[in-house]
Amino acid sequence: MRKPTIAISIGDLNGVGIEIALKAHSEVSKLCNPIYCINDYMLTQAAKLLDVKVPTSFKLWHVEGEFDIHPGKVDSACGKYSYNSFMSGIKLCEEKKTDAVVTMPIHKEAWMMAGLEFKGHTDLLRKHFNKDAIMMLGCEEMFVALFTEHIPLKDVASSIEYKKLKQFFLDLHVSVPKDKIAVLGLNPHAGDNGVLGNEEIRIIKAIKSANKKIGFEQFVGPIVPDVAFTPHFRKNFNYFVAMYHDQGLAPLKALYFDESVNISLNLPIIRTSVDHGTAFDIAYKGEAKTLSYINAIKSAVRLINI
């Protein structure tokens, strides 16, 4: 495999992203040629707060902006800078200067304070590329694709529309063409044949229609949600579709918190990310773990070389 070039979006500078990038640079450089979307002033300030030296091979892509880092604080300047860093990474991919972008965590409230209309990376990618990006999280042992993401729980049931769900399955098939995929029901006991809700009727219809178009029974379900992640089911499935955010991510993080990554599917560029937040409580304390970030790099390299 060739050694690809990957843009690193540094995330919220008041969080753990830059610490992870510096800590993991040596290992990451064995996997790819990283380009960090940050300017020298902000990097030097972060390194001083962390009391570490910046590696001489730390290659930067200049992102405008100078402000004071306040570890663990929600800050509009950090929100805007993390947005600009991400947009720089996207542009590098679009201009073929890098093969992928890997993102450190942003803080959604900081983006809101900065006046940004997006709830996060995936929302931005959808609007920028005018594509229905799919958020899939996990590791080699288990991946979970989310049908709905950052919406209130009360809105999930009404969001489960037949046509929308069928297209989600077809788009996911393009990225995962061969593996069987378990689809979780929405209601307890997957609705118990309509006793506990009728959303599963739409899910069944979408599964049958998508499988017919694909040509084989790739999507299986709806599976009863409270048993879907037991060892019995996980022996047979590596991929799952969850109807809402916590339905899929609570079990995933309980099982594989440190090693999971976030992958954006159905886009013209490759984007992977750490599967954790800004961790303001440990920012600049030297305690941040690098495993999710290294796995995100490895996932991007695999996707580049497919």
Phi, psi and omega in degrees: 000139177285159179270108186281169174254129185232130175280137178247112174278122195277354175073200182284119185288351174273358180252203189268356187303312184290327175299315180298316181299316180292318183294324186262001188304316182300314180291319181296324181294341174283338183264330184201176172259098183280141172238119186266125183274082182199152177268167186294324181297311182291323179295316180298319179297316180296316181297322178295318178296326180276347183059048176230160176268143176281125179302143181296336181268012182282098185273130185251149165246116190296126174240121184299147175133132176223124180201169180275134175279132176236093185310131175081006182252143174279125190217132181294325180296319177295320178301312181294321182292321179294325175296312180297323177297316179295316179297326176296318177297319177298314181298320178299322177292315182297326181272007178062023176277338173227161183267344182194168172235133176245131187249139168275165186289140172257169176247119187299321179293324178295323175296318179296317179297330179279000178082018181275143185276352187264146178276345180176188183303314187293320177301317180298315180299319179300312183290318183298317183261355183053047180227150178277080179299141178253130177268117177236131182235152178151199179212185184303328183284331185194132175239142178233121174263137184257124177287313170245154187237261187265069175231156178300146181302325181295343181263355186294311185302316181289342179279346182277086180255141185305306185297319181295318181290320178300315180295324175301314179297317181294321178293320179294324178301323180300320181276331179233080193282341190241327187289147171291142183231124180274129180254122181280143170287170179271315188269161172306141181059025182050037175088345181049053178055040176094351180293322184250019179137153184248008180298330181297336177297318177292322179296315179299315181299317180293321178298311182299316182293318179294315180299322180297317180290322180292322178105001174203167184277080180279317183264128185239131178149194004286136179273141176301120188300326186281356175241357187298329185256016175286159180306325180301313181284323183290347172292330187257344184226136174253343181239139180227150170246123177256144181284334178212165190310298187288336178301321181267324188274334177299309177293323180299314183286331175295325183270321191222047187301311188287329188261352184290153177230167178246127181237130176266120181256166175067038179230161177280353175237165176263125176225125172234167185206162168296153179252055175205170183269195185286344177049053181304331183294338179241010183300131177064025176254000179076016185256355186293139179268150187254354190300315181298319179296315179297320176294326176295320176297313180299320179297317178297318179298317179299316181294323178297322186267005176292000000 
